[in-house]
Amino acid sequence: MTGRVFLFSALILASFSNTSWSGPIPNRLLVQSPPWRLASQLAGLSTQAGALSVVSDLGHGWSLVRYSTSLPPRAAAKELSFLAQHVHPDFEVTVPSMTQKARDPFQFFQILDLDTATEELKDLWGMQKIQAPDAWSKLRGSHKVLVANIDTGVDYLHEDLRANISEVPGYDFANKDADPMDDQGHGTHTAGTIGAVGGNGLGVSGVSPVVSLLPVKFLSASGGGTLSDAVLAIDYSVEKGARILSNSWGGEAESVAEVQILVDAVERAAKADVLFVAAAGNSGTDNDEKPVFPAAIQLPNVLTVASSNPRDQRSFFSNYGAQSVHVAAPGSSIVSTLPGNKYGPNSGTSMACPHVAGLAALVLAAQPSLKAVEVKQMILESVDPLPALQGKIQTGGRINAVRTINRAMGLGDE
């Protein structure tokens, strides 16, 4: 099986075949061995991989290594497996182009005047389905909760986002600079679903209308990036104090060992008590049988999200898994922010994932002392059961914001 990695965004009017890469990145390997040790091991080493050199220290005992021959990356990893416990290829990440036309700025509704905004609310069907307005009447969030959006960056100057952009500096691992401006579009869309400003009379509201968004970019304007940069983005987010990581990206690998560097990064997040929210994928397949990563990483801090549609069904493109996919959230035709003070629709488990990240932010605003696993459990125990999801995902249900917040605030199911 060819490894595939992609952002989990799919367009309703476009092909749902996953835009992906044809294989591991040539001449690049990820080795679980620090560079000071590897440098001496590689000096004068004679293998089918040819000349080898350490490109960079990825931290936590991992190094990026370059080799000189045309040997396929998986074959090179096998050839050099004696160097360390884990040697595997680096992967390229790509994102589907956003072909749906962005709308000019327009007002959907003001949160505090929902009763007079029925017509406008039709564009935010997902917020109604998860009963977000009822949750907002109890709690609107907190700027003390930091959520990292690990994606193509964020338009942090957007009229409906800038008041919720964190003072903690973001970073661009794709271009190796401190400016995580979104030049692709996907990340701004997911950020708006997490935490577009609510009650400002502009555009949309995120699930958490008050929050601190940390833009962390590892995908470039072309939609391309690498697994090694994704890992750096995860570590950076944890280091900066994010309590929640929203990850609308991922892909297939031949085995969990082939993405061990990613597993290690998510485990570090778990040890730091950080919730890792992951999109399930858009292949319409069973993740229990054909896992994608990071969604399929089996750690207690991972919360994997499928996509549901307005008819209370699983979106036709959404991956599922009775064991490995935990919950569903709205992901079909979701309107959110786009770069340049624009708004528009997009579909995919990419859009479902930030609904859950935003809800987790609301929970932590209500109960800042909760552990990541407790936030996860509270969300899972508060779902709306849907017949179409029974036996397809672990909870058999879609998130319910007001029920979750009631639990967080000790109000039961009132």
C-alpha positions, -999 to 999 in steps of 0.1 A, spaced: 0 0 0 13 34 -9 14 58 20 -9 88 16 -10 120 37 -35 148 31 -55 175 48 -90 163 55 -110 188 36 -133 178 9 -155 199 -13 -192 190 -19 -191 199 -56 -156 185 -62 -142 150 -65 -138 133 -31 -107 113 -41 -81 123 -16 -55 147 -30 -24 130 -18 12 123 -25 26 93 -45 49 81 -18 74 90 9 97 120 1 128 108 -18 162 109 -1 148 118 34 146 95 64 135 101 100 158 84 125 153 81 162 188 89 172 202 123 182 224 141 155 256 140 176 254 102 177 243 98 141 270 120 127 297 96 139 277 65 128 272 79 93 308 90 87 323 67 60 293 43 62 290 22 30 254 12 21 231 11 -8 218 45 3 251 61 -6 264 91 13 244 101 43 242 133 63 222 147 92 200 176 79 185 187 112 178 179 148 141 175 152 144 172 190 134 145 214 160 121 200 149 123 163 169 135 134 162 142 97 188 124 75 195 128 38 209 100 16 223 103 -19 212 74 -41 179 67 -59 170 39 -35 133 42 -26 127 56 9 112 25 23 140 4 10 165 29 24 148 28 58 151 -10 58 187 -8 47 195 16 76 173 0 102 204 -10 122 211 26 130 183 29 156 151 14 169 130 35 145 140 45 110 112 55 85 106 78 56 95 114 59 62 121 42 48 149 21 15 164 32 -8 181 7 -42 198 8 -70 198 -17 -75 232 -34 -105 251 -21 -125 256 -53 -158 268 -39 -161 305 -44 -156 326 -13 -184 349 -4 -180 385 3 -184 395 39 -220 393 52 -237 391 85 -252 359 96 -265 368 131 -257 384 164 -254 358 191 -274 378 216 -304 382 193 -309 347 180 -347 348 181 -349 374 154 -322 358 132 -338 326 121 -332 333 84 -295 341 89 -290 310 110 -297 287 81 -262 292 70 -248 279 103 -269 247 105 -241 230 124 -242 254 153 -280 247 156 -276 209 154 -251 209 183 -272 234 202 -243 258 205 -266 289 210 -280 273 241 -245 267 253 -235 303 246 -264 315 268 -245 298 297 -209 303 287 -191 321 259 -156 309 265 -124 324 279 -93 340 264 -74 320 290 -79 288 270 -53 284 243 -61 263 212 -35 256 186 -48 253 150 -22 232 133 -28 238 96 -20 261 67 -18 291 91 -45 316 99 -54 350 86 -48 366 120 -59 400 106 -94 387 97 -122 409 110 -139 380 127 -108 363 141 -83 390 152 -99 397 186 -95 360 194 -59 356 181 -35 347 210 -8 370 222 14 338 223 33 340 190 25 315 163 51 301 139 54 290 103 73 257 100 67 255 62 87 287 55 108 287 87 97 321 100 76 337 127 47 347 104 19 320 103 -3 340 79 -25 317 59 -18 318 22 -39 288 13 -73 291 30 -78 258 48 -65 269 82 -85 302 83 -116 281 77 -109 257 105 -99 285 128 -133 302 123 -152 271 133 -131 268 165 -133 304 176 -146 332 152 -156 361 175 -192 359 186 -216 388 191 -197 413 171 -222 416 143 -198 402 117 -198 370 97 -199 338 118 -193 326 153 -170 298 163 -181 271 188 -161 290 214 -169 326 207 -143 337 232 -110 319 230 -73 323 223 -63 309 189 -27 300 183 -19 298 145 7 271 138 15 266 101 33 237 86 17 237 51 26 262 25 6 282 -1 8 252 -25 -8 230 2 25 211 7 44 202 38 61 174 56 55 150 84 87 162 101 74 197 101 40 186 114 58 170 144 77 203 150 43 221 149 29 197 175 58 202 199 58 239 194 21 241 203 26 221 235 56 241 244 36 274 241 10 261 265 -19 251 242 -44 229 260 -61 217 228 -46 209 194 -69 209 164 -56 186 136 -75 186 103 -49 166 85 -35 131 83 -32 100 61 -24 64 56 8 45 64 18 9 60 20 5 98 21 25 130 59 20 131 61 40 98 48 71 117 65 65 150 78 101 151 42 113 150 31 88 177 59 100 199 48 136 195 12 129 204 24 109 234 44 140 245 13 160 242 -5 134 264 22 137 290 17 175 290 -21 170 295 -30 183 260 -61 171 241 -53 161 206 -84 164 183 -80 147 149 -101 145 118 -111 109 108 -105 113 71 -125 116 38 -121 82 21 -155 69 33 -137 39 47 -134 20 80 -105 33 101 -106 1 122 -96 -18 91 -76 8 72 -63 32 97 -52 68 90 -28 88 112 -28 107 135 -65 98 139 -58 61 145 -31 67 172 -43 48 203 -36 72 231 -60 85 258 -57 121 248 -67 115 211 -102 124 202 -111 114 166 -140 130 147 -162 119 119 -184 142 98 -222 144 100 -246 162 76 -278 182 81 -299 150 78 -283 135 109 -264 110 88 -227 103 84 -214 125 56 -209 102 26 -172 110 24 -165 106 61 -143 78 75 -158 58 104 -147 31 129 -166 15 157 -134 14 178 -111 41 164 -135 70 156 -150 85 188 -177 110 178 -193 129 149 -197 167 144 -211 188 115 -188 187 85 -209 190 54 -213 225 38 -199 244 68 -196 282 64 -167 298 81 -140 324 77 -117 327 47 -86 349 41 -92 385 33 -123 391 54 -143 366 34 -166 338 43 -175 306 25 -185 269 27 -164 239 28 -169 202 36 -149 174 51 -139 159 84 -115 190 84 -146 210 92 -160 185 118 -127 184 138 -127 221 148 -163 219 160 -150 195 187 -119 215 194 -141 245 200 -164 226 223 -134 214 243 -123 250 247 -157 258 261 -154 230 286 -120 242 298 -134 277 301 -160 262 325 -136 239 343 -100 250 338 -87 223 361 -100 194 341 -76 169 326 -75 163 289 -90 128 293 -117 143 314 -126 168 288 -127 141 262 -149 119 283 -173 147 291 -178 153 253 -183 116 246 -208 111 273 -229 141 262 -236 131 225 -269 130 207 -273 94 196 -281 91 159 -294 59 144 -272 63 113 -241 64 134 -248 33 156 -222 7 151 -202 31 129 -184 52 155 -176 45 191 -203 67 208 -229 64 180 -235 101 183 -229 137 173 -216 162 198 -241 183 219 -227 215 231 -253 225 257 -254 190 273 -216 190 275 -214 225 290 -242 216 315 -220 186 327 -189 209 329 -208 234 350 -224 207 372 -259 214 359 -267 179 348 -289 175 317 -312 204 324 
